Amino acid sequence: MNDKRPDSGLGKDLIGLETLSGDTIRAILDTAEPFKEISERAIKKVPVLRGKTIVNLFFEPSTRTRISFEFAEKRLGADTVNVAASGSSVVKGETLVDTARNLEAMRIDMVVIRHGSSGAAQFLADRIPSNVINAGDGQHEHPTQGLLDLLTIRDAFGRIEGLKVCIVGDVVHSRVARSNIFGLQKLGAEVAVCGPKSLIPAAIEDMGVQVFTHVEDAIQWADALNILRLQLERMNAGFIPSLREYNRVYGVSQARLDKAPSDTVILHPGPMNRGVEIDSAVADGPQSVILPQVTNGVAVRMAVLYLLAGGAPERAEEAKKGEA
């Protein structure tokens, strides 16, 4: 694989989906398709990123995203270093830029960053020459989660254009919701949100989305539901009366789904709060694509890493064979 910038339109970094074109998003999804097969092999590795060093810099807790990135990196043959804020010099007062510059001095190639402050990924990308991938920054965006959700929806329906997708739950605190809205709209889907008014951002209609205040109406309207957890760690008092009340009014149950005019596809970015925003019968039921989301997460992140490293979308089929 050469070091020329790919023709995918992705550029040096992946900070969010808001600034990407529909064609660029499609190129990433199409690149992810052949990489799915790597994870099904007995030997799950190709030398696409051999010799590259990638630092996973996580300032917030993460299980799925961090592990998914690490799997993606290792399956493409990269060397990986995991840095958690609690175990780094950040606890001694080191700034984000100083941390990054010290890593850069060790001649790294990419940084995957999760941070509690919106804009942290862009801030870092503007200051170091390495590729930067945003693994979630504050309430801004979580682009690879948005991409894996798009891929999972496309797998389920064979298309995204013309679909109706409703994001249900704690939208106001959700970077996943923002990435989903941007990505879905760029690929031609209709998007709605549903939740109590306290959990819906003010003026969200200006983003071109419809707002439902009753989950039953959302289920009747949507082809797919992306159900978000309540981010209690970001809430002060007063957002909801209680978890039990939230489940009673907004929880997605099998009884509610059974009243839908068609089989609504169910997504959830995790972690799930079973019995709060989603019932176990739904999470584990035949309409759920929650586990395929996890599988697709590795393929999407492999695609992003490959493209940022200089891979061409049209050579992804060769790359999965270790030939590109």
C-alpha positions as protocol buffer text, in pm:
chain_id: "A"
residue {
  index: 1
  type: MET
  ca { x: 0 y: 0 z: 0 }
}
residue {
  index: 2
  type: ASN
  ca { x: 142 y: 339 z: -94 }
}
residue {
  index: 3
  type: ASP
  ca { x: 153 y: 650 z: 125 }
}
residue {
  index: 4
  type: LYS
  ca { x: -50 y: 871 z: -110 }
}
residue {
  index: 5
  type: ARG
  ca { x: -366 y: 1021 z: 33 }
}
residue {
  index: 6
  type: PRO
  ca { x: -660 y: 798 z: -65 }
}
residue {
  index: 7
  type: ASP
  ca { x: -921 y: 903 z: -316 }
}
residue {
  index: 8
  type: SER
  ca { x: -1197 y: 845 z: -58 }
}
residue {
  index: 9
  type: GLY
  ca { x: -1243 y: 1213 z: 32 }
}
residue {
  index: 10
  type: LEU
  ca { x: -1166 y: 1135 z: 395 }
}
residue {
  index: 11
  type: GLY
  ca { x: -859 y: 1359 z: 430 }
}
residue {
  index: 12
  type: LYS
  ca { x: -604 y: 1337 z: 714 }
}
residue {
  index: 13
  type: ASP
  ca { x: -846 y: 1277 z: 1002 }
}
residue {
  index: 14
  type: LEU
  ca { x: -1192 y: 1147 z: 1089 }
}
residue {
  index: 15
  type: ILE
  ca { x: -1345 y: 1398 z: 1329 }
}
residue {
  index: 16
  type: GLY
  ca { x: -1714 y: 1372 z: 1244 }
}
residue {
  index: 17
  type: LEU
  ca { x: -1972 y: 1290 z: 978 }
}
residue {
  index: 18
  type: GLU
  ca { x: -2108 y: 1645 z: 956 }
}
residue {
  index: 19
  type: THR
  ca { x: -1830 y: 1755 z: 720 }
}
residue {
  index: 20
  type: LEU
  ca { x: -1820 y: 1438 z: 506 }
}
residue {
  index: 21
  type: SER
  ca { x: -2005 y: 1406 z: 178 }
}
residue {
  index: 22
  type: GLY
  ca { x: -2251 y: 1128 z: 108 }
}
residue {
  index: 23
  type: ASP
  ca { x: -2005 y: 983 z: -145 }
}
residue {
  index: 24
  type: THR
  ca { x: -1727 y: 972 z: 116 }
}
residue {
  index: 25
  type: ILE
  ca { x: -1953 y: 797 z: 366 }
}
residue {
  index: 26
  type: ARG
  ca { x: -2055 y: 543 z: 101 }
}
residue {
  index: 27
  type: ALA
  ca { x: -1687 y: 486 z: 18 }
}
residue {
  index: 28
  type: ILE
  ca { x: -1615 y: 404 z: 383 }
}
residue {
  index: 29
  type: LEU
  ca { x: -1912 y: 165 z: 405 }
}
residue {
  index: 30
  type: ASP
  ca { x: -1817 y: -3 z: 76 }
}
residue {
  index: 31
  type: THR
  ca { x: -1458 y: -39 z: 197 }
}
residue {
  index: 32
  type: ALA
  ca { x: -1582 y: -203 z: 518 }
}
residue {
  index: 33
  type: GLU
  ca { x: -1768 y: -476 z: 328 }
}
residue {
  index: 34
  type: PRO
  ca { x: -1466 y: -687 z: 225 }
}
residue {
  index: 35
  type: PHE
  ca { x: -1304 y: -638 z: 566 }
}
residue {
  index: 36
  type: LYS
  ca { x: -1595 y: -822 z: 733 }
}
residue {
  index: 37
  type: GLU
  ca { x: -1457 y: -1148 z: 601 }
}
residue {
  index: 38
  type: ILE
  ca { x: -1123 y: -1110 z: 782 }
}
residue {
  index: 39
  type: SER
  ca { x: -1296 y: -1150 z: 1120 }
}
residue {
  index: 40
  type: GLU
  ca { x: -1447 y: -1481 z: 1007 }
}
residue {
  index: 41
  type: ARG
  ca { x: -1112 y: -1645 z: 930 }
}
residue {
  index: 42
  type: ALA
  ca { x: -918 y: -1882 z: 1149 }
}
residue {
  index: 43
  type: ILE
  ca { x: -620 y: -1643 z: 1122 }
}
residue {
  index: 44
  type: LYS
  ca { x: -771 y: -1297 z: 1157 }
}
residue {
  index: 45
  type: LYS
  ca { x: -484 y: -1085 z: 1029 }
}
residue {
  index: 46
  type: VAL
  ca { x: -357 y: -916 z: 714 }
}
residue {
  index: 47
  type: PRO
  ca { x: -38 y: -705 z: 686 }
}
residue {
  index: 48
  type: VAL
  ca { x: -209 y: -389 z: 559 }
}
residue {
  index: 49
  type: LEU
  ca { x: -82 y: -167 z: 844 }
}
residue {
  index: 50
  type: ARG
  ca { x: 237 y: -357 z: 922 }
}
residue {
  index: 51
  type: GLY
  ca { x: 496 y: -113 z: 1052 }
}
residue {
  index: 52
  type: LYS
  ca { x: 236 y: 145 z: 1159 }
}
residue {
  index: 53
  type: THR
  ca { x: 202 y: 245 z: 1526 }
}
residue {
  index: 54
  type: ILE
  ca { x: -137 y: 350 z: 1657 }
}
residue {
  index: 55
  type: VAL
  ca { x: -204 y: 501 z: 2000 }
}
residue {
  index: 56
  type: ASN
  ca { x: -547 y: 458 z: 2158 }
}
residue {
  index: 57
  type: LEU
  ca { x: -579 y: 760 z: 2386 }
}
residue {
  index: 58
  type: PHE
  ca { x: -891 y: 725 z: 2602 }
}
residue {
  index: 59
  type: PHE
  ca { x: -976 y: 996 z: 2854 }
}
residue {
  index: 60
  type: GLU
  ca { x: -1321 y: 844 z: 2922 }
}
residue {
  index: 61
  type: PRO
  ca { x: -1427 y: 488 z: 3007 }
}
residue {
  index: 62
  type: SER
  ca { x: -1496 y: 262 z: 2710 }
}
residue {
  index: 63
  type: THR
  ca { x: -1538 y: -108 z: 2649 }
}
residue {
  index: 64
  type: ARG
  ca { x: -1686 y: -171 z: 2303 }
}
residue {
  index: 65
  type: THR
  ca { x: -1523 y: 120 z: 2120 }
}
residue {
  index: 66
  type: ARG
  ca { x: -1175 y: 73 z: 2265 }
}
residue {
  index: 67
  type: ILE
  ca { x: -1171 y: -305 z: 2216 }
}
residue {
  index: 68
  type: SER
  ca { x: -1322 y: -274 z: 1868 }
}
residue {
  index: 69
  type: PHE
  ca { x: -1050 y: -29 z: 1762 }
}
residue {
  index: 70
  type: GLU
  ca { x: -782 y: -252 z: 1909 }
}
residue {
  index: 71
  type: PHE
  ca { x: -916 y: -556 z: 1722 }
}
residue {
  index: 72
  type: ALA
  ca { x: -932 y: -354 z: 1400 }
}
residue {
  index: 73
  type: GLU
  ca { x: -575 y: -229 z: 1440 }
}
residue {
  index: 74
  type: LYS
  ca { x: -430 y: -570 z: 1522 }
}
residue {
  index: 75
  type: ARG
  ca { x: -621 y: -748 z: 1247 }
}
residue {
  index: 76
  type: LEU
  ca { x: -462 y: -505 z: 1000 }
}
residue {
  index: 77
  type: GLY
  ca { x: -117 y: -580 z: 1144 }
}
residue {
  index: 78
  type: ALA
  ca { x: -50 y: -250 z: 1326 }
}
residue {
  index: 79
  type: ASP
  ca { x: 138 y: -210 z: 1653 }
}
residue {
  index: 80
  type: THR
  ca { x: -92 y: -63 z: 1917 }
}
residue {
  index: 81
  type: VAL
  ca { x: -41 y: 124 z: 2242 }
}
residue {
  index: 82
  type: ASN
  ca { x: -331 y: 182 z: 2482 }
}
residue {
  index: 83
  type: VAL
  ca { x: -320 y: 490 z: 2705 }
}
residue {
  index: 84
  type: ALA
  ca { x: -592 y: 558 z: 2965 }
}
residue {
  index: 85
  type: ALA
  ca { x: -606 y: 897 z: 3135 }
}
residue {
  index: 86
  type: SER
  ca { x: -603 y: 736 z: 3480 }
}
residue {
  index: 87
  type: GLY
  ca { x: -273 y: 566 z: 3405 }
}
residue {
  index: 88
  type: SER
  ca { x: -101 y: 852 z: 3224 }
}
residue {
  index: 89
  type: SER
  ca { x: 68 y: 1181 z: 3310 }
}
residue {
  index: 90
  type: VAL
  ca { x: -268 y: 1354 z: 3264 }
}
residue {
  index: 91
  type: VAL
  ca { x: -332 y: 1285 z: 3633 }
}
residue {
  index: 92
  type: LYS
  ca { x: -13 y: 1480 z: 3703 }
}
residue {
  index: 93
  type: GLY
  ca { x: -144 y: 1784 z: 3517 }
}
residue {
  index: 94
  type: GLU
  ca { x: -8 y: 1720 z: 3167 }
}
residue {
  index: 95
  type: THR
  ca { x: -214 y: 1888 z: 2894 }
}
residue {
  index: 96
  type: LEU
  ca { x: -367 y: 1708 z: 2597 }
}
residue {
  index: 97
  type: VAL
  ca { x: -124 y: 1876 z: 2356 }
}
residue {
  index: 98
  type: ASP
  ca { x: 182 y: 1787 z: 2566 }
}
residue {
  index: 99
  type: THR
  ca { x: 65 y: 1426 z: 2586 }
}
residue {
  index: 100
  type: ALA
  ca { x: 18 y: 1415 z: 2210 }
}
residue {
  index: 101
  type: ARG
  ca { x: 350 y: 1583 z: 2131 }
}
residue {
  index: 102
  type: ASN
  ca { x: 535 y: 1340 z: 2354 }
}
residue {
  index: 103
  type: LEU
  ca { x: 366 y: 1052 z: 2173 }
}
residue {
  index: 104
  type: GLU
  ca { x: 449 y: 1217 z: 1841 }
}
residue {
  index: 105
  type: ALA
  ca { x: 816 y: 1233 z: 1944 }
}
residue {
  index: 106
  type: MET
  ca { x: 802 y: 855 z: 1963 }
}
residue {
  index: 107
  type: ARG
  ca { x: 715 y: 855 z: 1589 }
}
residue {
  index: 108
  type: ILE
  ca { x: 359 y: 727 z: 1596 }
}
residue {
  index: 109
  type: ASP
  ca { x: 136 y: 718 z: 1288 }
}
residue {
  index: 110
  type: MET
  ca { x: -221 y: 751 z: 1421 }
}
residue {
  index: 111
  type: VAL
  ca { x: -408 y: 852 z: 1735 }
}
residue {
  index: 112
  type: VAL
  ca { x: -754 y: 728 z: 1828 }
}
residue {
  index: 113
  type: ILE
  ca { x: -891 y: 965 z: 2092 }
}
residue {
  index: 114
  type: ARG
  ca { x: -1192 y: 964 z: 2321 }
}
residue {
  index: 115
  type: HIS
  ca { x: -1234 y: 1276 z: 2534 }
}
residue {
  index: 116
  type: GLY
  ca { x: -1502 y: 1434 z: 2751 }
}
residue {
  index: 117
  type: SER
  ca { x: -1472 y: 1775 z: 2585 }
}
residue {
  index: 118
  type: SER
  ca { x: -1642 y: 1855 z: 2255 }
}
residue {
  index: 119
  type: GLY
  ca { x: -1380 y: 1962 z: 2003 }
}
residue {
  index: 120
  type: ALA
  ca { x: -1090 y: 1775 z: 2165 }
}
residue {
  index: 121
  type: ALA
  ca { x: -1031 y: 1555 z: 1859 }
}
residue {
  index: 122
  type: GLN
  ca { x: -1017 y: 1854 z: 1623 }
}
residue {
  index: 123
  type: PHE
  ca { x: -794 y: 2041 z: 1869 }
}
residue {
  index: 124
  type: LEU
  ca { x: -550 y: 1751 z: 1862 }
}
residue {
  index: 125
  type: ALA
  ca { x: -570 y: 1702 z: 1485 }
}
residue {
  index: 126
  type: ASP
  ca { x: -481 y: 2067 z: 1425 }
}
residue {
  index: 127
  type: ARG
  ca { x: -160 y: 2032 z: 1628 }
}
residue {
  index: 128
  type: ILE
  ca { x: -2 y: 1701 z: 1526 }
}
residue {
  index: 129
  type: PRO
  ca { x: 80 y: 1557 z: 1183 }
}
residue {
  index: 130
  type: SER
  ca { x: -42 y: 1206 z: 1269 }
}
residue {
  index: 131
  type: ASN
  ca { x: -386 y: 1091 z: 1159 }
}
residue {
  index: 132
  type: VAL
  ca { x: -648 y: 1150 z: 1430 }
}
residue {
  index: 133
  type: ILE
  ca { x: -968 y: 945 z: 1466 }
}
residue {
  index: 134
  type: ASN
  ca { x: -1241 y: 1071 z: 1694 }
}
residue {
  index: 135
  type: ALA
  ca { x: -1371 y: 789 z: 1915 }
}
residue {
  index: 136
  type: GLY
  ca { x: -1621 y: 1026 z: 2081 }
}
residue {
  index: 137
  type: ASP
  ca { x: -1570 y: 1382 z: 2203 }
}
residue {
  index: 138
  type: GLY
  ca { x: -1809 y: 1528 z: 2459 }
}
residue {
  index: 139
  type: GLN
  ca { x: -2153 y: 1580 z: 2306 }
}
residue {
  index: 140
  type: HIS
  ca { x: -2010 y: 1654 z: 1961 }
}
residue {
  index: 141
  type: GLU
  ca { x: -1980 y: 1335 z: 1753 }
}
residue {
  index: 142
  type: HIS
  ca { x: -1892 y: 966 z: 1754 }
}
residue {
  index: 143
  type: PRO
  ca { x: -1831 y: 910 z: 1383 }
}
residue {
  index: 144
  type: THR
  ca { x: -1730 y: 544 z: 1377 }
}
residue {
  index: 145
  type: GLN
  ca { x: -2041 y: 453 z: 1578 }
}
residue {
  index: 146
  type: GLY
  ca { x: -2248 y: 645 z: 1326 }
}
residue {
  index: 147
  type: LEU
  ca { x: -2078 y: 462 z: 1040 }
}
residue {
  index: 148
  type: LEU
  ca { x: -2130 y: 117 z: 1191 }
}
residue {
  index: 149
  type: ASP
  ca { x: -2495 y: 200 z: 1252 }
}
residue {
  index: 150
  type: LEU
  ca { x: -2530 y: 303 z: 887 }
}
residue {
  index: 151
  type: LEU
  ca { x: -2363 y: -19 z: 771 }
}
residue {
  index: 152
  type: THR
  ca { x: -2591 y: -228 z: 993 }
}
residue {
  index: 153
  type: ILE
  ca { x: -2903 y: -53 z: 862 }
}
residue {
  index: 154
  type: ARG
  ca { x: -2783 y: -99 z: 505 }
}
residue {
  index: 155
  type: ASP
  ca { x: -2721 y: -469 z: 574 }
}
residue {
  index: 156
  type: ALA
  ca { x: -3074 y: -508 z: 712 }
}
residue {
  index: 157
  type: PHE
  ca { x: -3259 y: -328 z: 431 }
}
residue {
  index: 158
  type: GLY
  ca { x: -3019 y: -336 z: 138 }
}
residue {
  index: 159
  type: ARG
  ca { x: -3035 y: 43 z: 124 }
}
residue {
  index: 160
  type: ILE
  ca { x: -3055 y: 357 z: 337 }
}
residue {
  index: 161
  type: GLU
  ca { x: -3215 y: 603 z: 97 }
}
residue {
  index: 162
  type: GLY
  ca { x: -3587 y: 647 z: 164 }
}
residue {
  index: 163
  type: LEU
  ca { x: -3585 y: 473 z: 503 }
}
residue {
  index: 164
  type: LYS
  ca { x: -3736 y: 626 z: 816 }
}
residue {
  index: 165
  type: VAL
  ca { x: -3509 y: 600 z: 1120 }
}
residue {
  index: 166
  type: CYS
  ca { x: -3602 y: 724 z: 1466 }
}
residue {
  index: 167
  type: ILE
  ca { x: -3348 y: 783 z: 1744 }
}
residue {
  index: 168
  type: VAL
  ca { x: -3516 y: 718 z: 2079 }
}
residue {
  index: 169
  type: GLY
  ca { x: -3401 y: 823 z: 2424 }
}
residue {
  index: 170
  type: ASP
  ca { x: -3142 y: 1059 z: 2568 }
}
residue {
  index: 171
  type: VAL
  ca { x: -3073 y: 1262 z: 2255 }
}
residue {
  index: 172
  type: VAL
  ca { x: -2961 y: 1579 z: 2434 }
}
residue {
  index: 173
  type: HIS
  ca { x: -2647 y: 1416 z: 2576 }
}
residue {
  index: 174
  type: SER
  ca { x: -2575 y: 1191 z: 2279 }
}
residue {
  index: 175
  type: ARG
  ca { x: -2284 y: 1232 z: 2038 }
}
residue {
  index: 176
  type: VAL
  ca { x: -2406 y: 910 z: 1873 }
}
residue {
  index: 177
  type: ALA
  ca { x: -2736 y: 1080 z: 1786 }
}
residue {
  index: 178
  type: ARG
  ca { x: -2558 y: 1368 z: 1612 }
}
residue {
  index: 179
  type: SER
  ca { x: -2339 y: 1137 z: 1402 }
}
residue {
  index: 180
  type: ASN
  ca { x: -2642 y: 926 z: 1311 }
}
residue {
  index: 181
  type: ILE
  ca { x: -2846 y: 1229 z: 1208 }
}
residue {
  index: 182
  type: PHE
  ca { x: -2569 y: 1366 z: 985 }
}
residue {
  index: 183
  type: GLY
  ca { x: -2489 y: 1029 z: 826 }
}
residue {
  index: 184
  type: LEU
  ca { x: -2847 y: 916 z: 770 }
}
residue {
  index: 185
  type: GLN
  ca { x: -2949 y: 1243 z: 610 }
}
residue {
  index: 186
  type: LYS
  ca { x: -2649 y: 1248 z: 377 }
}
residue {
  index: 187
  type: LEU
  ca { x: -2748 y: 901 z: 255 }
}
residue {
  index: 188
  type: GLY
  ca { x: -3111 y: 1000 z: 194 }
}
residue {
  index: 189
  type: ALA
  ca { x: -3295 y: 870 z: 500 }
}
residue {
  index: 190
  type: GLU
  ca { x: -3567 y: 1052 z: 690 }
}
residue {
  index: 191
  type: VAL
  ca { x: -3470 y: 1101 z: 1055 }
}
residue {
  index: 192
  type: ALA
  ca { x: -3676 y: 1157 z: 1367 }
}
residue {
  index: 193
  type: VAL
  ca { x: -3603 y: 1169 z: 1740 }
}
residue {
  index: 194
  type: CYS
  ca { x: -3824 y: 1063 z: 2028 }
}
residue {
  index: 195
  type: GLY
  ca { x: -3807 y: 1123 z: 2400 }
}
residue {
  index: 196
  type: PRO
  ca { x: -3927 y: 1348 z: 2681 }
}
residue {
  index: 197
  type: LYS
  ca { x: -3879 y: 1718 z: 2608 }
}
residue {
  index: 198
  type: SER
  ca { x: -3609 y: 1736 z: 2876 }
}
residue {
  index: 199
  type: LEU
  ca { x: -3396 y: 1493 z: 2671 }
}
residue {
  index: 200
  type: ILE
  ca { x: -3451 y: 1648 z: 2327 }
}
residue {
  index: 201
  type: PRO
  ca { x: -3221 y: 1938 z: 2228 }
}
residue {
  index: 202
  type: ALA
  ca { x: -3387 y: 2273 z: 2175 }
}
residue {
  index: 203
  type: ALA
  ca { x: -3444 y: 2362 z: 1809 }
}
residue {
  index: 204
  type: ILE
  ca { x: -3336 y: 2016 z: 1691 }
}
residue {
  index: 205
  type: GLU
  ca { x: -3596 y: 2056 z: 1415 }
}
residue {
  index: 206
  type: ASP
  ca { x: -3347 y: 2299 z: 1258 }
}
residue {
  index: 207
  type: MET
  ca { x: -3133 y: 1994 z: 1179 }
}
residue {
  index: 208
  type: GLY
  ca { x: -3415 y: 1868 z: 958 }
}
residue {
  index: 209
  type: VAL
  ca { x: -3546 y: 1601 z: 1194 }
}
residue {
  index: 210
  type: GLN
  ca { x: -3899 y: 1526 z: 1310 }
}
residue {
  index: 211
  type: VAL
  ca { x: -3976 y: 1512 z: 1683 }
}
residue {
  index: 212
  type: PHE
  ca { x: -4203 y: 1256 z: 1850 }
}
residue {
  index: 213
  type: THR
  ca { x: -4302 y: 1286 z: 2214 }
}
residue {
  index: 214
  type: HIS
  ca { x: -4480 y: 947 z: 2224 }
}
residue {
  index: 215
  type: VAL
  ca { x: -4278 y: 633 z: 2156 }
}
residue {
  index: 216
  type: GLU
  ca { x: -4587 y: 458 z: 2017 }
}
residue {
  index: 217
  type: ASP
  ca { x: -4606 y: 719 z: 1738 }
}
residue {
  index: 218
  type: ALA
  ca { x: -4235 y: 676 z: 1665 }
}
residue {
  index: 219
  type: ILE
  ca { x: -4274 y: 299 z: 1634 }
}
residue {
  index: 220
  type: GLN
  ca { x: -4566 y: 341 z: 1394 }
}
residue {
  index: 221
  type: TRP
  ca { x: -4359 y: 577 z: 1177 }
}
residue {
  index: 222
  type: ALA
  ca { x: -4015 y: 417 z: 1173 }
}
residue {
  index: 223
  type: ASP
  ca { x: -3854 y: 140 z: 971 }
}
residue {
  index: 224
  type: ALA
  ca { x: -3574 y: 126 z: 1229 }
}
residue {
  index: 225
  type: LEU
  ca { x: -3527 y: 246 z: 1586 }
}
residue {
  index: 226
  type: ASN
  ca { x: -3186 y: 337 z: 1727 }
}
residue {
  index: 227
  type: ILE
  ca { x: -3241 y: 326 z: 2103 }
}
residue {
  index: 228
  type: LEU
  ca { x: -3012 y: 529 z: 2327 }
}
residue {
  index: 229
  type: ARG
  ca { x: -2938 y: 470 z: 2693 }
}
residue {
  index: 230
  type: LEU
  ca { x: -2998 y: 733 z: 2958 }
}
residue {
  index: 231
  type: GLN
  ca { x: -2658 y: 892 z: 3024 }
}
residue {
  index: 232
  type: LEU
  ca { x: -2712 y: 929 z: 3395 }
}
residue {
  index: 233
  type: GLU
  ca { x: -2346 y: 1022 z: 3447 }
}
residue {
  index: 234
  type: ARG
  ca { x: -2406 y: 1343 z: 3247 }
}
residue {
  index: 235
  type: MET
  ca { x: -2735 y: 1433 z: 3415 }
}
residue {
  index: 236
  type: ASN
  ca { x: -2818 y: 1652 z: 3709 }
}
residue {
  index: 237
  type: ALA
  ca { x: -3153 y: 1611 z: 3884 }
}
residue {
  index: 238
  type: GLY
  ca { x: -3475 y: 1681 z: 3699 }
}
residue {
  index: 239
  type: PHE
  ca { x: -3433 y: 1520 z: 3355 }
}
residue {
  index: 240
  type: ILE
  ca { x: -3670 y: 1229 z: 3430 }
}
residue {
  index: 241
  type: PRO
  ca { x: -3895 y: 1146 z: 3729 }
}
residue {
  index: 242
  type: SER
  ca { x: -3746 y: 796 z: 3774 }
}
residue {
  index: 243
  type: LEU
  ca { x: -3606 y: 504 z: 3574 }
}
residue {
  index: 244
  type: ARG
  ca { x: -3926 y: 311 z: 3630 }
}
residue {
  index: 245
  type: GLU
  ca { x: -4137 y: 597 z: 3497 }
}
residue {
  index: 246
  type: TYR
  ca { x: -3911 y: 639 z: 3196 }
}
residue {
  index: 247
  type: ASN
  ca { x: -3947 y: 270 z: 3111 }
}
residue {
  index: 248
  type: ARG
  ca { x: -4324 y: 290 z: 3152 }
}
residue {
  index: 249
  type: VAL
  ca { x: -4358 y: 584 z: 2914 }
}
residue {
  index: 250
  type: TYR
  ca { x: -4064 y: 549 z: 2672 }
}
residue {
  index: 251
  type: GLY
  ca { x: -3925 y: 198 z: 2709 }
}
residue {
  index: 252
  type: VAL
  ca { x: -3929 y: -7 z: 2387 }
}
residue {
  index: 253
  type: SER
  ca { x: -4113 y: -326 z: 2475 }
}
residue {
  index: 254
  type: GLN
  ca { x: -4223 y: -621 z: 2266 }
}
residue {
  index: 255
  type: ALA
  ca { x: -4587 y: -529 z: 2330 }
}
residue {
  index: 256
  type: ARG
  ca { x: -4526 y: -187 z: 2175 }
}
residue {
  index: 257
  type: LEU
  ca { x: -4332 y: -333 z: 1881 }
}
residue {
  index: 258
  type: ASP
  ca { x: -4609 y: -584 z: 1810 }
}
residue {
  index: 259
  type: LYS
  ca { x: -4838 y: -293 z: 1721 }
}
residue {
  index: 260
  type: ALA
  ca { x: -4604 y: -167 z: 1447 }
}
residue {
  index: 261
  type: PRO
  ca { x: -4724 y: -200 z: 1087 }
}
residue {
  index: 262
  type: SER
  ca { x: -4403 y: -388 z: 991 }
}
residue {
  index: 263
  type: ASP
  ca { x: -4106 y: -554 z: 1158 }
}
residue {
  index: 264
  type: THR
  ca { x: -3914 y: -260 z: 1297 }
}
residue {
  index: 265
  type: VAL
  ca { x: -3538 y: -313 z: 1304 }
}
residue {
  index: 266
  type: ILE
  ca { x: -3385 y: -245 z: 1648 }
}
residue {
  index: 267
  type: LEU
  ca { x: -3041 y: -93 z: 1704 }
}
residue {
  index: 268
  type: HIS
  ca { x: -2866 y: 10 z: 2024 }
}
residue {
  index: 269
  type: PRO
  ca { x: -2511 y: 153 z: 2048 }
}
residue {
  index: 270
  type: GLY
  ca { x: -2459 y: 10 z: 2398 }
}
residue {
  index: 271
  type: PRO
  ca { x: -2416 y: -23 z: 2681 }
}
residue {
  index: 272
  type: MET
  ca { x: -2778 y: -124 z: 2732 }
}
residue {
  index: 273
  type: ASN
  ca { x: -2982 y: -57 z: 3042 }
}
residue {
  index: 274
  type: ARG
  ca { x: -3221 y: -350 z: 3016 }
}
residue {
  index: 275
  type: GLY
  ca { x: -3559 y: -276 z: 3164 }
}
residue {
  index: 276
  type: VAL
  ca { x: -3509 y: 100 z: 3122 }
}
residue {
  index: 277
  type: GLU
  ca { x: -3485 y: 212 z: 2758 }
}
residue {
  index: 278
  type: ILE
  ca { x: -3515 y: -139 z: 2613 }
}
residue {
  index: 279
  type: ASP
  ca { x: -3669 y: -464 z: 2737 }
}
residue {
  index: 280
  type: SER
  ca { x: -3471 y: -787 z: 2718 }
}
residue {
  index: 281
  type: ALA
  ca { x: -3729 y: -948 z: 2488 }
}
residue {
  index: 282
  type: VAL
  ca { x: -3659 y: -674 z: 2234 }
}
residue {
  index: 283
  type: ALA
  ca { x: -3282 y: -664 z: 2278 }
}
residue {
  index: 284
  type: ASP
  ca { x: -3255 y: -1040 z: 2228 }
}
residue {
  index: 285
  type: GLY
  ca { x: -3545 y: -1074 z: 1983 }
}
residue {
  index: 286
  type: PRO
  ca { x: -3556 y: -1146 z: 1610 }
}
residue {
  index: 287
  type: GLN
  ca { x: -3586 y: -778 z: 1515 }
}
residue {
  index: 288
  type: SER
  ca { x: -3265 y: -686 z: 1697 }
}
residue {
  index: 289
  type: VAL
  ca { x: -2942 y: -620 z: 1505 }
}
residue {
  index: 290
  type: ILE
  ca { x: -2749 y: -516 z: 1816 }
}
residue {
  index: 291
  type: LEU
  ca { x: -2486 y: -792 z: 1793 }
}
residue {
  index: 292
  type: PRO
  ca { x: -2434 y: -735 z: 1417 }
}
residue {
  index: 293
  type: GLN
  ca { x: -2363 y: -372 z: 1509 }
}
residue {
  index: 294
  type: VAL
  ca { x: -2074 y: -490 z: 1726 }
}
residue {
  index: 295
  type: THR
  ca { x: -1940 y: -712 z: 1446 }
}
residue {
  index: 296
  type: ASN
  ca { x: -1973 y: -430 z: 1192 }
}
residue {
  index: 297
  type: GLY
  ca { x: -1790 y: -197 z: 1428 }
}
residue {
  index: 298
  type: VAL
  ca { x: -1464 y: -384 z: 1373 }
}
residue {
  index: 299
  type: ALA
  ca { x: -1505 y: -383 z: 993 }
}
residue {
  index: 300
  type: VAL
  ca { x: -1589 y: -11 z: 981 }
}
residue {
  index: 301
  type: ARG
  ca { x: -1290 y: 79 z: 1198 }
}
residue {
  index: 302
  type: MET
  ca { x: -1065 y: -137 z: 981 }
}
residue {
  index: 303
  type: ALA
  ca { x: -1194 y: 54 z: 679 }
}
residue {
  index: 304
  type: VAL
  ca { x: -1127 y: 394 z: 839 }
}
residue {
  index: 305
  type: LEU
  ca { x: -776 y: 293 z: 944 }
}
residue {
  index: 306
  type: TYR
  ca { x: -701 y: 153 z: 598 }
}
residue {
  index: 307
  type: LEU
  ca { x: -825 y: 467 z: 419 }
}
residue {
  index: 308
  type: LEU
  ca { x: -643 y: 709 z: 648 }
}
residue {
  index: 309
  type: ALA
  ca { x: -322 y: 509 z: 599 }
}
residue {
  index: 310
  type: GLY
  ca { x: -343 y: 570 z: 224 }
}
residue {
  index: 311
  type: GLY
  ca { x: -553 y: 277 z: 107 }
}
residue {
  index: 312
  type: ALA
  ca { x: -780 y: 320 z: -193 }
}
residue {
  index: 313
  type: PRO
  ca { x: -1146 y: 209 z: -162 }
}
residue {
  index: 314
  type: GLU
  ca { x: -1127 y: 19 z: -492 }
}
residue {
  index: 315
  type: ARG
  ca { x: -834 y: -188 z: -361 }
}
residue {
  index: 316
  type: ALA
  ca { x: -1002 y: -303 z: -39 }
}
residue {
  index: 317
  type: GLU
  ca { x: -1074 y: -645 z: -189 }
}
residue {
  index: 318
  type: GLU
  ca { x: -700 y: -690 z: -255 }
}
residue {
  index: 319
  type: ALA
  ca { x: -614 y: -553 z: 89 }
}
residue {
  index: 320
  type: LYS
  ca { x: -820 y: -816 z: 268 }
}
residue {
  index: 321
  type: LYS
  ca { x: -608 y: -1077 z: 90 }
}
residue {
  index: 322
  type: GLY
  ca { x: -293 y: -897 z: 205 }
}
residue {
  index: 323
  type: GLU
  ca { x: -207 y: -798 z: -154 }
}
residue {
  index: 324
  type: ALA
  ca { x: -253 y: -418 z: -142 }
}
